[in-house]
Amino acid sequence: MDINQTLKLKEIDQLDSAILQFSKNTLITKRICASLLVAIIAIILRVTDDKLDFSIYVASAVTLLIFWIIDSNSYYYQRLLRIRMSKIVKELKNDDLVIGFGMPLKKDEKITWGKSLFNSSQLFYLLSIFVVVAVAICDSIELF
């Protein structure tokens, strides 16, 4: 194995470590978001004497949107790193050490911010926002 192959394999290891860290961060982001939502709702309920207030819905939606953008950003860079790994694997295609390595990608996959915002990993935020909007609509209908 020549020095270029060795360096490329080391780059793959580094990229894989970065991808794993991004993956862990997305799980942590979702946990923090859920915890923060519970805290925000509890604080608003306490301040409004346990009455549902429209600010609960606004605060929840804004919190979800912020975390959705943060998590989408992480997903975007995770996919970029996977694309780079795929290119390195193509360069080393004759080397048995890297065959089947990493997450399979579509041929010449290109990542966009739209794909990052709307993918299965981000479904948590989209569904949560739908729930907040649905509950806000139901609550406003009951007020009239």
Backbone hydrogen bonds, N-H to C=O, Kabsch-Sander energy under -0.5 kcal/mol:
donor,donor_aa,acceptor,acceptor_aa,energy
6,T,2,D,-2.0
7,L,3,I,-2.6
8,K,4,N,-2.2
9,L,5,Q,-2.3
10,K,6,T,-2.1
11,E,7,L,-2.2
12,I,8,K,-2.2
13,D,9,L,-2.1
14,Q,10,K,-2.3
15,L,11,E,-2.9
16,D,12,I,-2.7
17,S,13,D,-2.1
18,A,14,Q,-2.2
19,I,15,L,-2.6
20,L,16,D,-2.4
21,Q,17,S,-2.0
22,F,18,A,-2.4
23,S,19,I,-2.5
24,K,20,L,-2.4
25,N,21,Q,-2.4
26,T,22,F,-1.9
27,L,23,S,-1.5
28,I,24,K,-2.3
29,T,25,N,-2.7
30,K,26,T,-1.9
31,R,27,L,-2.0
32,I,28,I,-2.8
33,C,29,T,-2.5
34,A,30,K,-2.4
35,S,31,R,-2.5
36,L,32,I,-2.9
37,L,33,C,-2.4
38,V,34,A,-2.0
39,A,35,S,-2.2
40,I,36,L,-3.0
41,I,37,L,-2.6
42,A,38,V,-2.3
43,I,39,A,-2.6
44,I,40,I,-2.6
45,L,41,I,-2.6
46,R,42,A,-2.1
47,V,43,I,-2.5
48,T,44,I,-2.3
49,D,46,R,-1.1
50,D,45,L,-3.9
51,K,48,T,-0.7
56,I,53,D,-1.8
57,Y,53,D,-0.6
57,Y,54,F,-0.5
58,V,54,F,-1.9
59,A,55,S,-2.8
60,S,56,I,-2.3
61,A,57,Y,-2.6
62,V,58,V,-2.7
63,T,59,A,-2.4
64,L,60,S,-2.6
65,L,61,A,-2.5
66,I,62,V,-2.5
67,F,63,T,-2.4
68,W,64,L,-2.4
69,I,65,L,-2.2
70,I,66,I,-2.2
71,D,67,F,-2.8
72,S,68,W,-2.5
73,N,69,I,-2.2
74,S,70,I,-1.7
75,Y,71,D,-2.3
76,Y,72,S,-2.7
77,Y,73,N,-2.1
78,Q,74,S,-2.1
79,R,75,Y,-2.4
80,L,76,Y,-2.1
81,L,77,Y,-2.2
82,R,78,Q,-1.9
83,I,79,R,-2.3
84,R,80,L,-2.2
85,M,81,L,-2.4
86,S,82,R,-2.3
87,K,83,I,-2.0
88,I,84,R,-2.1
89,V,85,M,-2.5
90,K,86,S,-2.2
91,E,87,K,-1.9
92,L,88,I,-1.6
93,K,90,K,-1.3
95,D,92,L,-3.4
96,D,94,N,-0.6
98,V,95,D,-1.4
99,I,96,D,-0.5
101,F,98,V,-2.0
109,E,106,K,-1.6
116,S,112,T,-1.6
117,L,113,W,-2.2
118,F,114,G,-2.1
119,N,117,L,-0.6
122,Q,119,N,-1.2
123,L,120,S,-0.9
125,Y,122,Q,-0.7
126,L,122,Q,-1.7
127,L,123,L,-2.8
128,S,124,F,-2.0
129,I,125,Y,-2.5
130,F,126,L,-2.1
131,V,127,L,-2.3
132,V,128,S,-2.5
133,V,129,I,-2.7
134,A,130,F,-2.7
135,V,131,V,-2.8
136,A,132,V,-2.4
137,I,133,V,-2.4
138,C,134,A,-2.6
139,D,135,V,-2.7
140,S,136,A,-2.4
141,I,137,I,-2.1
142,E,138,C,-1.8
143,L,139,D,-1.1
144,F,140,S,-0.7
144,F,141,I,-0.7
